[in-house]
Amino acid sequence: MHTIMWYAVLVWFSASLLSQSLYLAFYREPYDAMVLLKTLGPIYYFVFLIEIVMWVTFFILGFSKMKSFKSRSAPEFVNSTTV
């Protein structure tokens, strides 16, 4: 499941980057995301909710990845009295 979510975050981020760069290429200025989202009408709230869920997922996955990396790389200390 973690791999699929990382792919979803990567695709979402890449699509946002590509979208912004294409808009810049055509119109020579960055688009205002809030104006574009509000033109969607009531669907705007659903798209905004998806965006929030993707950010939260990104941070949760990143935090869990760092936590698991730290626990793997931390050296284990052996108590000398038990050896």
N, C-alpha and C positions, 0 to 999 in steps of 0.2 A: 504493500500500500504506500509506503514511503516513497518508493521509486516513482510510482505513478503520480504522486502529488508533486514531486520535484519536476517531473516532465511538464505537468500542468502549469506550474509556476514559471518554468522556463519558456514555454510557449506563450503564456500570457504576457510576460515581460518583453519577449522578442516582438510580439505583435504590436505592443504599445510603442516600442522603439521604432519599428518599421513604419507604423502609422504616422508618428510624429515627424519622422524624417521625410516621408513622402509629402506630407503637408507643407513642410518647410521648403522642399524642392519646388513645389508648384506655386506657393503664395508668398514665399520669402519672409514669413513670420510664423512663430509657433501658434498653434490653435489654442483657444481657451476651452479646456475640457468641460468646464461647468456650463458654458453656453451650448456646447454640442450636446451634452447630456440632457439639458433642459428642453431641447428641441424634440427629444423622444417622447415628451409628454408623460403620461402615467408610468410608462415602462422605465422611466428614469430611476425610480426608487428601486426597482428590481436590479437594474444594472449597477447601481450604486451599492446595493447589498452584496452582489457578487464580487465587486471590487474589494469591499471590506473583508469578505470571507477569504479572498485570495491573499490579502496582506496578513491577516491573522494566521492563516495556514503557513505562509512563508516564515513568519517569525517563530511559530511553534516548531516547525521542522528545523529551522536553523538553530534554535535553542537546544532542541533534543539532540541534534547532530553534534553540537559543541559539547554538550554534557556527556555524551557517549564517547567522544574523542578524548575528553579530559580523563574519564574513568579508565580508559584503555591505556593511556600514556602515563598515568600516575604510577610511580614505582611502588611496589609493595614492600613494606618494611617488616622484617621478621624479628620478633622479640627474641633477644639473645638468651633469655632464661629458658625458653621452650625448646631451643635447638639442642 
